[in-house]
Amino acid sequence: MVLLHGLTDSPYSQRHLARLYRDHGFVAIAIRLPGHGTVPAGLTGIDWEDWLAATRLAMREARRRVGAERPLHLVGYSNGGALAVKYALDSLEDQALPRVDRVVLLSPMIGVTRFARFAGLAAVPAVLPAFASAAWLSVAPEFNPFKYNSFPVNGATQSHRLTAALQEQIVRAARENRLSGMPPVLTFQSVVDFTVSTPAIFEAFYDRLPANGSELVLFDVNRSSKFAPLLSAAAETKLSRVLPAPPRRYRTAIMTSEGAVAPGVIERPTAPGAVTEETRPLDLTYPAEVYSLSHIAIPFPLSDGLYGLTPDPQDDFGVNLGTLAAHGEVGGLVVNMNAMLRMSSNPFFPYVLQRVTSWIGAAPGS
């Protein structure tokens, strides 16, 4: 199986799922995409086609290692999710590409925020030395050992170009009836996501998939927390606005605290073709101090040494970014406060592992 990380990120973000696959007998290949792993300026001259070329290289290597008869899975996080879907579609058109048996997506970038569409225009003044800073959406100290904190405009531009090409290809494949060959897709997505478009996952992708065993898991906001009265109307009603009415050709599962015994969580699954959802209590809790998950939280357990809310002392990188609780005066820090407030680990990660484990064990094509 091949794992693809997100924009400005690194293979570190995929290590927990890679270990799960490894423990189930898979060869796990987590590549570093071009422009990453050096300095943020590495993304200023990269094209999305370079990322796709690296994906194809990794898939060829994975197939070479395990042979033609073994299952081949593809896992994509954020921008890597767009690359994973793009590759799966390409393999339907090009028989020379190794075919994918199953796809797992975490916060997939099927659509991006509105600003990214115009990020290229934002960088136009950067051709003049006096306006060089216009080439960056943000410049910050690089204190994260596995992720860029600074963000070049070209990164956002290339992500938008990738998602635009991906959405066009999905429409074309649906029109030409080629999506029937698409492998099953399992997606995990926070209902509230500042980076990618949650509606695009439905409208541009899932609603076009055939009934092939695909599944979409949505993490709702924490409706039982002390923050509930402070939730914006947009956040509080997001779930009801983005989720298409049943029946749907794919399974959905909503993870929510609504209706649960506080601070508990329930799963509300709806089977493919069904019009009513079930309710199942889980042995999980929504931390009272957390009002929602985030784009970056999905692939990390609470015990992650860098991003976890309750980091494992044995998993020490010299800094625990997930535990920082900043209190002080405005302007006293050199980092953006929004970045520090963002939830960076997933209290429902055991559920993610359980769903992916069942996915690994399912027979190809089921």
Backbone torsions as a table, in degrees:
resi	resn	phi	psi	omega
1	MET	NA	149.2	-176.8
2	VAL	-117.9	136.7	179.8
3	LEU	-117.4	134.7	-177.9
4	LEU	-119.4	123.5	-178.1
5	HIS	-83.9	178.9	-176.5
6	GLY	-93.7	178.1	-179.9
7	LEU	-66.8	135.1	-176.5
8	THR	68.2	5.3	-173.1
9	ASP	-101.8	-161.2	-178.7
10	SER	-154.3	171.7	178.1
11	PRO	-59.3	-15.8	178.0
12	TYR	-53.4	-38.0	-176.2
13	SER	-66.0	-14.0	-177.0
14	GLN	-107.5	4.8	-169.9
15	ARG	-67.7	-32.4	-177.5
16	HIS	-70.6	-41.6	176.2
17	LEU	-71.3	-34.5	177.5
18	ALA	-60.7	-40.6	178.6
19	ARG	-65.5	-39.1	177.9
20	LEU	-60.1	-48.4	179.1
21	TYR	-62.8	-43.3	179.1
22	ARG	-58.2	-41.6	-179.0
23	ASP	-68.3	-15.0	176.4
24	HIS	-103.6	19.7	171.7
25	GLY	89.9	7.2	179.6
26	PHE	-88.5	151.8	164.7
27	VAL	-85.7	119.8	-176.9
28	ALA	-102.5	120.5	178.9
29	ILE	-116.2	107.4	179.4
30	ALA	-108.6	103.1	-174.2
31	ILE	-86.6	159.6	170.5
32	ARG	-100.4	119.3	-176.7
33	LEU	-73.2	149.8	-179.6
34	PRO	-54.1	140.9	-179.5
35	GLY	90.1	-4.3	-177.9
36	HIS	-113.1	160.3	173.3
37	GLY	85.1	5.5	177.4
38	THR	-121.7	-95.1	175.5
39	VAL	-131.2	155.1	-177.4
40	PRO	-54.2	-30.3	179.4
41	ALA	-62.9	-14.5	176.0
42	GLY	-60.7	-20.7	180.0
43	LEU	-90.2	-4.4	-176.3
44	THR	-75.5	-22.0	-177.5
45	GLY	-119.3	17.7	-175.9
46	ILE	-95.3	153.5	172.8
47	ASP	-117.1	151.6	-178.4
48	TRP	-63.2	-26.2	177.8
49	GLU	-63.0	-27.7	175.7
50	ASP	-65.4	-39.4	177.7
51	TRP	-65.0	-40.9	-179.6
52	LEU	-67.2	-38.8	177.6
53	ALA	-61.4	-40.6	177.8
54	ALA	-65.4	-37.0	177.3
55	THR	-62.0	-44.9	179.5
56	ARG	-63.8	-39.0	177.8
57	LEU	-61.5	-44.7	-179.9
58	ALA	-64.8	-39.5	-179.9
59	MET	-67.2	-38.7	176.7
60	ARG	-63.8	-41.3	178.9
61	GLU	-66.1	-39.9	178.7
62	ALA	-62.2	-45.3	179.1
63	ARG	-65.3	-37.5	178.4
64	ARG	-63.1	-38.6	-176.4
65	ARG	-70.8	-36.5	-172.2
66	VAL	-105.4	-9.8	-179.9
67	GLY	88.3	174.5	-170.7
68	ALA	-78.1	-21.4	-171.3
69	GLU	-97.6	-12.0	-177.1
70	ARG	-82.2	151.8	177.8
71	PRO	-65.2	147.2	-179.4
72	LEU	-129.4	115.7	-178.6
73	HIS	-108.4	155.3	179.2
74	LEU	-131.7	124.8	-177.9
75	VAL	-117.2	127.0	-179.6
76	GLY	-129.7	133.9	179.0
77	TYR	-113.1	124.6	176.1
78	SER	58.5	-118.1	177.9
79	ASN	-59.9	-32.5	174.8
80	GLY	-65.3	-26.2	175.5
81	GLY	-66.7	-40.6	176.0
82	ALA	-62.7	-41.4	178.6
83	LEU	-64.6	-38.5	-179.8
84	ALA	-63.6	-45.5	179.5
85	VAL	-67.4	-40.8	178.5
86	LYS	-59.3	-44.5	179.7
87	TYR	-64.6	-44.0	-179.9
88	ALA	-59.2	-39.4	177.6
89	LEU	-69.0	-40.9	178.8
90	ASP	-60.3	-38.2	-178.1
91	SER	-69.0	-19.3	173.9
92	LEU	-74.2	-27.2	-177.4
93	GLU	-94.4	-27.3	-175.4
94	ASP	-119.9	105.9	-176.6
95	GLN	-67.9	-13.2	179.0
96	ALA	-76.2	-17.2	-179.5
97	LEU	-84.2	136.8	175.7
98	PRO	-57.2	132.4	-179.4
99	ARG	-79.4	148.5	179.9
100	VAL	-97.3	134.7	177.5
101	ASP	-86.5	-37.0	179.4
102	ARG	-149.8	148.9	-179.7
103	VAL	-123.7	133.3	174.6
104	VAL	-118.5	128.3	-177.6
105	LEU	-121.0	137.4	176.8
106	LEU	-123.2	117.8	-177.6
107	SER	47.3	53.3	-171.2
108	PRO	-68.8	141.4	-179.2
109	MET	-89.7	69.6	175.0
110	ILE	-75.9	-32.6	174.2
111	GLY	-141.2	150.5	-177.0
112	VAL	-113.4	171.1	179.3
113	THR	-68.5	162.8	-174.0
114	ARG	-62.6	-36.4	-176.6
115	PHE	-62.9	-35.5	-177.9
116	ALA	-61.9	-27.7	179.9
117	ARG	-64.6	-28.9	-177.0
118	PHE	-110.1	11.6	-177.1
119	ALA	-62.2	-33.5	178.1
120	GLY	-61.2	-40.5	177.4
121	LEU	-66.3	-34.1	-179.8
122	ALA	-63.8	-25.5	-177.1
123	ALA	-92.4	-5.1	-177.4
124	VAL	-54.2	-44.9	-179.9
125	PRO	-63.1	-13.9	-175.5
126	ALA	-66.7	-13.0	177.4
127	VAL	-69.0	-16.8	177.4
128	LEU	-97.5	130.0	-175.9
129	PRO	-52.5	-36.4	-177.6
130	ALA	-67.5	-17.5	-176.7
131	PHE	-117.2	27.1	-176.4
132	ALA	-58.5	-31.6	-178.8
133	SER	-65.7	-16.9	179.2
134	ALA	-65.9	-14.3	178.8
135	ALA	-77.1	-0.4	-176.6
136	TRP	-125.4	132.0	172.2
137	LEU	-72.9	-34.0	176.0
138	SER	-156.7	147.8	175.0
139	VAL	-127.5	122.2	-174.8
140	ALA	-141.3	159.6	174.9
141	PRO	-59.4	140.9	-176.9
142	GLU	-93.4	75.5	-178.4
143	PHE	-93.5	-9.6	179.6
144	ASN	-86.9	121.9	-175.8
145	PRO	-71.2	-14.6	-174.4
146	PHE	-128.0	12.8	-177.1
147	LYS	-156.3	141.3	174.7
148	TYR	-70.7	137.7	170.9
149	ASN	-91.0	-34.5	176.1
150	SER	-78.1	150.1	-171.7
151	PHE	-134.1	106.0	177.3
152	PRO	-73.9	145.3	-180.0
153	VAL	-56.2	-38.1	-177.0
154	ASN	-60.2	-29.7	176.6
155	GLY	-61.3	-47.0	177.8
156	ALA	-65.1	-38.6	179.6
157	THR	-62.0	-46.0	-178.6
158	GLN	-68.0	-34.8	175.9
159	SER	-63.7	-41.2	177.7
160	HIS	-65.1	-42.0	178.0
161	ARG	-61.8	-39.9	178.2
162	LEU	-63.4	-48.7	-178.3
163	THR	-66.8	-33.9	177.0
164	ALA	-64.1	-45.0	178.0
165	ALA	-64.1	-38.7	-179.6
166	LEU	-64.7	-47.2	-178.8
167	GLN	-64.0	-38.2	176.3
168	GLU	-62.6	-40.0	-179.0
169	GLN	-68.9	-38.4	177.4
170	ILE	-61.2	-45.7	179.1
171	VAL	-61.1	-44.5	-178.6
172	ARG	-65.1	-42.4	-179.9
173	ALA	-65.4	-38.0	177.5
174	ALA	-66.1	-42.0	-179.9
175	ARG	-64.3	-34.1	-178.5
176	GLU	-95.0	11.3	175.9
177	ASN	58.4	35.9	178.5
178	ARG	-96.8	-11.7	-179.0
179	LEU	-68.7	-11.9	176.2
180	SER	-62.3	-22.9	177.8
181	GLY	-91.2	1.7	-178.2
182	MET	-67.8	133.3	177.3
183	PRO	-68.4	158.8	175.8
184	PRO	-58.6	144.9	-176.1
185	VAL	-125.4	129.2	175.5
186	LEU	-112.8	122.1	-174.9
187	THR	-123.6	139.4	173.6
188	PHE	-118.4	126.7	-173.2
189	GLN	-146.5	134.0	172.0
190	SER	-76.2	134.6	178.6
191	VAL	-59.5	-40.9	176.9
192	VAL	-96.0	116.3	-176.7
193	ASP	-144.3	117.0	-177.1
194	PHE	-80.3	-18.7	-172.0
195	THR	-94.8	-47.2	-176.8
196	VAL	-116.3	162.5	-179.3
197	SER	-86.8	111.3	176.2
198	THR	-64.1	-43.2	177.9
199	PRO	-58.2	-33.1	-178.7
200	ALA	-62.9	-29.6	178.9
201	ILE	-62.2	-38.7	176.3
202	PHE	-76.8	-59.1	-168.2
203	GLU	-67.9	-39.3	-174.9
204	ALA	-93.8	-13.0	-174.1
205	PHE	-133.9	-69.6	-170.5
206	TYR	-61.5	-38.4	-178.4
207	ASP	-69.1	-9.6	177.7
208	ARG	-100.6	-10.7	-178.0
209	LEU	-73.0	149.6	174.0
210	PRO	-75.9	176.1	176.6
211	ALA	-79.4	79.8	-173.8
212	ASN	-116.2	16.6	179.2
213	GLY	90.1	14.9	-179.9
214	SER	-72.9	160.6	-175.5
215	GLU	-146.7	144.6	178.6
216	LEU	-130.8	122.2	179.0
217	VAL	-106.9	126.2	-179.0
218	LEU	-115.1	131.9	178.0
219	PHE	-100.9	112.3	-177.2
220	ASP	-76.8	168.2	173.4
221	VAL	-70.2	162.9	179.3
222	ASN	-83.0	102.4	-175.2
223	ARG	-87.1	-4.1	179.7
224	SER	-109.4	5.6	-176.2
225	SER	-84.2	170.2	177.3
226	LYS	-69.1	-12.9	178.3
227	PHE	-85.8	-8.0	-174.7
228	ALA	-51.3	-44.3	179.3
229	PRO	-67.1	-15.1	-176.9
230	LEU	-98.7	-3.3	-179.9
231	LEU	-64.8	138.8	176.1
232	SER	-69.2	156.3	178.1
233	ALA	-60.0	-36.3	-179.5
234	ALA	-64.5	-41.5	180.0
235	ALA	-71.9	-40.8	-176.1
236	GLU	-66.6	-32.9	-176.3
237	THR	-104.0	4.1	-174.3
238	LYS	-58.8	-43.6	-177.0
239	LEU	-59.1	-48.5	-178.2
240	SER	-66.7	-24.4	-178.5
241	ARG	-85.2	-28.3	-175.8
242	VAL	-95.4	-25.0	-174.4
243	LEU	-82.2	117.7	178.6
244	PRO	-63.8	150.7	178.8
245	ALA	-67.5	143.7	176.0
246	PRO	-72.0	163.2	2.0
247	PRO	-77.3	152.4	177.4
248	ARG	-124.6	152.9	-177.3
249	ARG	-79.0	-5.6	-177.6
250	TYR	-125.8	159.1	177.5
251	ARG	-78.2	138.6	172.2
252	THR	-119.3	149.7	175.2
253	ALA	-141.2	122.1	179.9
254	ILE	-104.2	125.0	176.0
255	MET	-98.6	116.2	-173.3
256	THR	-147.3	156.8	173.9
257	SER	-94.3	-8.3	-178.2
258	GLU	-66.7	122.2	-179.2
259	GLY	88.1	-5.9	179.5
260	ALA	-89.8	162.0	173.7
261	VAL	-77.4	115.1	-174.8
262	ALA	-57.2	138.2	-0.7
263	PRO	-96.0	38.9	-175.1
264	GLY	-74.5	174.6	-178.7
265	VAL	-133.4	143.8	174.6
266	ILE	-122.0	153.8	173.5
267	GLU	-103.6	131.9	176.7
268	ARG	-117.2	88.3	-179.3
269	PRO	-87.3	148.2	173.4
270	THR	-129.1	120.1	-177.3
271	ALA	-71.4	156.8	176.1
272	PRO	-57.7	131.2	178.9
273	GLY	83.6	-9.6	-178.8
274	ALA	-83.6	156.5	179.0
275	VAL	-112.8	-5.8	177.8
276	THR	-124.8	147.7	179.5
277	GLU	-102.2	155.3	177.0
278	GLU	-96.9	175.4	177.5
279	THR	-135.3	129.6	-178.5
280	ARG	-138.5	116.8	177.6
281	PRO	-69.4	145.7	-179.9
282	LEU	-119.6	154.0	178.3
283	ASP	-87.0	56.5	-179.3
284	LEU	-137.1	157.4	177.6
285	THR	-130.1	151.1	173.3
286	TYR	-93.4	113.8	-179.2
287	PRO	-52.3	134.4	-174.8
288	ALA	-61.6	-28.1	-177.8
289	GLU	-86.9	3.2	-177.3
290	VAL	-112.2	122.7	-178.7
291	TYR	-95.3	-16.5	175.4
292	SER	-167.1	165.3	167.9
293	LEU	-80.7	-171.7	-179.2
294	SER	-147.8	174.5	178.5
295	HIS	-57.6	-40.8	-172.5
296	ILE	-86.9	-8.9	-171.2
297	ALA	-82.0	-26.5	-165.2
298	ILE	-54.8	-44.8	-173.0
299	PRO	-87.1	8.6	-174.1
300	PHE	-120.3	127.9	174.3
301	PRO	-73.4	164.1	178.1
302	LEU	-61.2	-22.0	-177.5
303	SER	-88.7	1.1	-179.4
304	ASP	-58.4	133.7	-173.8
305	GLY	-66.3	-24.8	-178.7
306	LEU	-100.1	-46.3	-172.8
307	TYR	-106.4	-7.5	-171.8
308	GLY	-71.7	149.1	176.9
309	LEU	-73.7	-28.9	175.9
310	THR	-131.0	73.6	-170.5
311	PRO	-65.2	144.2	175.2
312	ASP	-70.4	123.4	-179.3
313	PRO	-59.4	-24.7	179.2
314	GLN	-78.3	-11.3	-177.8
315	ASP	-108.6	65.1	-167.8
316	ASP	-104.2	126.0	177.1
317	PHE	-115.8	14.9	178.2
318	GLY	88.2	-11.6	178.4
319	VAL	-150.7	141.0	177.7
320	ASN	-117.0	88.8	-175.0
321	LEU	-67.5	-26.4	-177.6
322	GLY	-76.3	-12.4	-176.8
323	THR	-104.4	-3.8	-177.1
324	LEU	-67.5	125.7	175.9
325	ALA	-123.8	100.3	-171.4
326	ALA	-86.6	127.7	173.3
327	HIS	-133.8	129.8	-178.0
328	GLY	166.9	-161.1	-177.3
329	GLU	-91.0	148.4	177.7
330	VAL	-61.4	136.1	177.6
331	GLY	87.1	1.5	-177.8
332	GLY	-85.0	-11.7	-179.0
333	LEU	-110.7	156.8	179.4
334	VAL	-93.1	4.1	179.6
335	VAL	-116.5	158.5	178.9
336	ASN	-71.5	128.0	-179.1
337	MET	-63.5	-31.8	178.5
338	ASN	-59.7	-38.4	178.8
339	ALA	-64.5	-35.4	-178.5
340	MET	-76.3	-26.4	-179.9
341	LEU	-82.3	-18.1	-174.6
342	ARG	-67.1	132.2	178.2
343	MET	-66.0	129.2	-173.7
344	SER	-117.8	6.5	174.8
345	SER	-143.6	165.9	-167.8
346	ASN	-116.1	109.5	179.0
347	PRO	-66.0	-13.0	179.9
348	PHE	-103.8	18.9	-178.1
349	PHE	-61.8	-34.2	174.4
350	PRO	-56.7	-35.9	176.7
351	TYR	-66.7	-40.7	176.8
352	VAL	-57.9	-46.8	179.6
353	LEU	-61.0	-40.1	-179.4
354	GLN	-65.3	-42.2	-179.4
355	ARG	-69.4	-40.7	179.0
356	VAL	-67.3	-36.5	177.5
357	THR	-60.9	-43.7	177.5
358	SER	-65.9	-32.9	177.0
359	TRP	-65.7	-42.0	179.3
360	ILE	-63.2	-40.0	-175.4
361	GLY	-79.3	-14.3	-178.3
362	ALA	-71.3	147.2	179.1
363	ALA	-69.8	143.7	178.0
364	PRO	-54.8	133.8	178.1
365	GLY	86.8	-6.1	-179.9
366	SER	-86.6	NA	NA
